[in-house]
Each structure stands twice: as C-alpha cells, then as structure tokens.
Amino acid sequence: MTAQRIYDTVADDFNRVNDLITTRLASDVPLVEKIAQHIIDSGGKRLRPLVVMLSARALAYPGDEHLKLAAVIEFLHTATLLHDDVVDTSDMRRGRSTANARWGNAPSVLVGDFLYARAFEMMVELKSLPIMEVLSHATAVIAQGEVMQLMNVKNPDISEARYMEVIHNKTAMLFEASAHTGALLCNAPEPQARALKEYGQHLGMAFQLVDDVLDYRGDAESMGKNVGDDLAEGKATLPLIYAMASSDEAPRKLIRQAIRKGGLDNLAEVLAIVEQSGAIDYTMAKAREQAARAHASLNNLPDSEFKEALALLTEVAVARVS
C-alpha cells in the first residue's frame, strides 16, 4: 500500500469533504471567500480530515456526519495557519504566497476568526456534546501552544521537555482530536476511543518532529518553505536543542547566538554543527519512536483496510526524510 493508497481507501469520502468545505466557505463578504479559498487550495494534504475519516470508517461508522466533522477539523487547522503566518511574518507556505503577504495581516486574522466561527457552527450541527468538549478543549490547547512557542522565540535555553510540550499543544493536539472525535462519532467503547486518541497524539508528534528535521534537510520545492526558516525565526527546535547539548563550547555558543539573533547569517555553520552532532539522527529516532507508539495504539481496532491505512500513515510520517 503506497501513500496514495491511503487516500484511495476513503476516496469518495475525501471528494465529498472537499465539496462540503467549498460549500461551507460561502460568505456574503467576497474577501472572506477569496482569502479562505486561497489557503484551503494551497496544496495541503488534508491529513487531519483524513485521520477523521479513517478513524470513523475503521470503527465501521455507517453515516455521513464524519464528513462534516472532517470539514470542521480542516477549518480549525486553516484558521491556525492564517494566524500562524501573521505571527511568524511568513511570506510563503506550501510554495505559494501566504494570505498575509498577499492581502495583509488584518484581513488574514479576521478571516481566520471567520473560519473558527464557521467551524463551531458546524460543530453544533453534529449535536454531540462529547465531540464539542474535545474540540473546544483542543482549540484552547492549540492557542496556548502558539503562545508558548511565541514566548520561546529567540530563547536558546528551552529544554527538550518544554519543546515536546510545545509541539504536543501546537501540532499533535489537533491530530489527537481528529482521531478521538472520529471514534466518539461512532459511540465507540472507551478502550477504542482512547486507543485512537493516543494514535492521533503520537502520529502528530511524529509529523512535527520530522518537520523540524526537514528544516535542516528539506527544500522549498518539496516543503513549501526554505531550509533554515525555523532558525531565521529564532525557533530552537529539537535538532538545535540536541546540537547545543552535545557540542563543545564554541559551536554551542555559535548556535545560541544564531537563535538569539534570528536570521540566516550563520546558517551554513549551524547546518554543519547539526549534522556533525548527530542531532538529525537523534530527532529522527524520537520521531520513529512516536510513530511506533501510534502504530501500537491500533492493536485494539478490528482488522480492515481503514486500519491498514492508519498504520501506513505512521510509516509515511517518518519516510519523508531521505
């Protein structure tokens, strides 16, 4: 089963979710539709909605409400991207101009607010208090994660434990909520709901850890961002945290100064230190550990093509680094 086969497993559902997303983006304000459609169409893989669909189908969900839930998740995610790009003053995402680069910060923030509001409208339509509880909590945790990350910009003293907490809140939380609510929609027994919740959490951690490696190994064409973007923003991700902890005083001091300063003046030197320190291997080992834990969480689910697709997704998460 290839990565494309994961999507093929729920191809009809996926197409219907895309149609629903387009329909529910409708607004009487043309700029709202234009900005929202710009980022929705910007080449994302819809991983979180995919997790919703696969989780629900893995538990033999017979209805259509999982499509609405998947669209809710995509709107929540898209809102965070719009706000992230403003906070990070990003001008490129997935190889295209960001909304804030094209239309300005204020419209981007306000359209992000619109998407949050639309997501909660649709959430109410699901008429499930447990799902609303999970998603409202997740939204608050994600916002806290964003603030935590902002507080640690240009801070070379962030610990590995703190970094893990940030990426759990900022990234893994929505994966966790996607899988968990997919189970709740099916009124799944507690062990299965807990298993899918844990699956989403560990899958999200694996994806973010690999993303942080790709900031030192990737390229703009495949990633939609440039090598060193995190460093340029003064973000001390795990490759830098490990490199500092395992290097001698001179390279450690250079990395600390690069984080405090931001920018890319010392990118070549930092890349060399990261490679020589073993930081890439260390971070990838952590990513594979998270992926393995996600895979193990599926043991209590009944065998099906959807369970197989969820399992393959854990492999795809860590296969992006050559």
SVG drawing of the C-alpha trace seen along z (x, -y; Angstrom):
<svg xmlns="http://www.w3.org/2000/svg" viewBox="-28 -45 63 53">
<polyline fill="none" stroke="black" stroke-width="0.4" points="0.0,0.0 1.5,-3.3 0.8,-6.7 -1.7,-7.4 -3.5,-4.2 -4.2,-5.7 -6.3,-8.4 -7.8,-5.9 -9.2,-4.0 -11.6,-6.9 -11.5,-8.5 -15.3,-9.0 -15.4,-10.5 -12.4,-12.7 -14.1,-14.2 -17.3,-14.8 -15.4,-16.5 -13.7,-18.8 -17.1,-19.7 -18.5,-20.4 -15.5,-22.6 -16.1,-24.7 -19.9,-25.0 -19.4,-26.0 -16.8,-28.6 -19.6,-30.7 -19.8,-34.2 -21.6,-37.4 -18.2,-39.1 -16.1,-38.4 -12.8,-38.9 -13.6,-36.3 -14.2,-33.7 -11.2,-34.7 -8.7,-34.5 -10.2,-31.3 -10.2,-29.6 -6.6,-30.7 -5.3,-28.9 -7.7,-25.9 -6.5,-25.4 -2.8,-25.9 -1.8,-22.3 -2.2,-20.9 -2.7,-17.1 -5.7,-17.4 -4.0,-15.0 -6.2,-15.8 -9.5,-15.3 -8.0,-12.1 -7.5,-10.9 -11.1,-11.7 -12.4,-9.7 -10.1,-6.7 -10.8,-6.6 -14.6,-6.7 -14.5,-4.1 -12.1,-1.9 -14.9,-1.6 -17.5,-0.9 -19.3,-4.2 -22.3,-3.9 -23.4,-7.6 -22.3,-10.9 -21.6,-13.1 -17.9,-12.2 -17.7,-14.3 -18.9,-17.4 -16.5,-16.6 -13.6,-16.3 -14.5,-19.8 -14.7,-21.2 -11.2,-19.9 -9.9,-21.4 -11.4,-24.8 -9.8,-24.8 -6.5,-23.9 -6.7,-26.5 -7.6,-29.2 -4.4,-28.4 -2.4,-28.6 -3.7,-32.0 -2.9,-33.3 0.5,-31.5 1.6,-33.2 0.8,-36.6 2.6,-35.8 5.6,-34.4 5.5,-37.1 5.8,-34.3 5.5,-35.1 5.4,-31.6 3.5,-28.4 3.5,-25.3 5.2,-27.1 2.7,-29.9 2.4,-33.4 0.7,-33.5 -2.6,-35.3 -0.9,-37.9 1.7,-38.6 -0.9,-39.0 -3.8,-40.8 -2.2,-42.0 -2.3,-41.0 -5.6,-42.4 -7.7,-40.5 -5.8,-37.3 -6.5,-37.4 -10.2,-38.3 -10.7,-35.5 -9.0,-33.1 -11.6,-34.2 -14.4,-33.6 -13.1,-30.0 -13.1,-29.4 -16.7,-30.7 -17.8,-28.6 -16.1,-25.5 -18.0,-26.0 -21.3,-26.5 -20.8,-23.1 -19.7,-21.5 -23.0,-22.4 -24.8,-20.8 -23.2,-17.5 -25.3,-17.6 -22.6,-15.8 -21.6,-17.3 -18.6,-14.9 -17.3,-16.0 -17.8,-19.7 -16.0,-19.1 -12.9,-17.6 -12.7,-20.1 -13.3,-23.2 -10.6,-21.9 -8.2,-21.2 -8.7,-24.7 -7.8,-26.2 -4.7,-24.0 -3.5,-24.8 -3.8,-28.5 -1.8,-28.0 0.8,-26.1 1.1,-29.1 1.7,-31.4 4.2,-29.1 6.1,-29.0 6.0,-32.7 7.4,-33.1 10.3,-30.9 11.3,-32.7 15.0,-33.6 15.3,-31.6 18.3,-29.2 17.6,-27.8 14.4,-25.9 14.6,-22.4 13.7,-19.2 10.8,-18.6 9.5,-22.1 9.9,-21.7 7.9,-18.4 5.2,-20.2 5.0,-23.0 4.8,-20.6 2.2,-18.5 0.0,-21.5 0.6,-23.3 0.6,-20.3 -0.2,-17.0 -3.3,-18.2 -5.4,-18.6 -4.3,-15.1 -5.3,-13.7 -8.7,-15.5 -9.2,-14.3 -8.8,-10.6 -10.6,-10.9 -13.7,-12.6 -13.8,-10.1 -14.2,-7.5 -16.7,-9.5 -18.9,-9.9 -19.2,-6.1 -20.0,-5.9 -17.0,-3.7 -16.3,-1.8 -13.8,-3.6 -10.8,-1.4 -11.2,-2.0 -11.8,-5.8 -8.7,-6.0 -6.6,-4.0 -7.5,-6.3 -6.9,-9.4 -3.4,-8.0 -2.8,-7.2 -3.5,-10.7 -1.3,-12.2 1.7,-10.1 1.1,-10.5 1.1,-14.3 4.2,-14.2 6.0,-12.1 4.9,-14.5 6.2,-17.6 9.5,-16.0 10.1,-15.1 9.0,-18.7 11.7,-20.0 14.3,-17.8 13.2,-18.9 14.0,-22.5 17.7,-21.3 17.4,-18.7 14.5,-19.8 14.0,-22.1 11.5,-24.8 10.1,-22.9 9.0,-19.8 8.3,-21.6 6.9,-24.9 9.4,-26.6 13.2,-27.1 15.8,-25.3 16.6,-27.3 13.2,-29.0 12.9,-28.0 16.4,-29.3 15.6,-32.5 12.6,-33.0 14.8,-32.2 13.0,-28.9 15.0,-26.4 13.6,-23.1 14.9,-19.7 17.8,-19.4 19.2,-22.7 18.4,-21.7 20.3,-18.4 23.2,-20.0 23.7,-22.6 23.6,-19.9 26.1,-17.6 28.6,-20.1 31.7,-21.8 31.6,-25.3 32.4,-27.1 29.8,-25.5 27.3,-25.7 27.9,-29.4 27.5,-29.9 24.1,-28.2 23.0,-30.2 23.9,-33.4 22.2,-32.4 19.0,-31.6 19.1,-34.9 19.7,-36.9 17.5,-35.1 18.2,-35.4 20.4,-33.2 23.8,-34.8 25.3,-31.7 23.1,-29.1 26.0,-27.1 27.9,-26.8 24.7,-25.8 23.8,-23.2 27.3,-21.7 27.1,-21.6 23.6,-20.0 24.8,-17.3 28.1,-16.6 26.4,-16.4 24.1,-13.6 21.1,-15.8 19.3,-14.7 19.6,-11.0 18.5,-11.8 15.4,-13.7 14.5,-11.0 14.9,-8.3 12.4,-10.3 10.0,-10.6 10.2,-6.8 9.5,-6.1 6.4,-8.2 5.3,-6.6 5.8,-3.2 3.6,-4.1 0.9,-5.4 1.1,-2.1 0.8,-0.1 -2.2,-2.0 -4.2,-0.4 -3.9,3.1 -7.4,3.0 -9.1,2.0 -10.8,4.6 -8.9,5.5 -9.9,3.6 -8.5,1.7 -9.0,-1.5 -6.9,-0.2 -4.2,0.7 -4.3,-2.8 -4.0,-4.3 -1.0,-2.0 0.6,-3.0 0.2,-6.7 2.6,-6.1 5.2,-4.9 4.6,-7.8 5.1,-10.3 8.7,-9.3 9.5,-8.4 9.8,-12.0 13.5,-12.3 15.9,-10.8"/>
</svg>
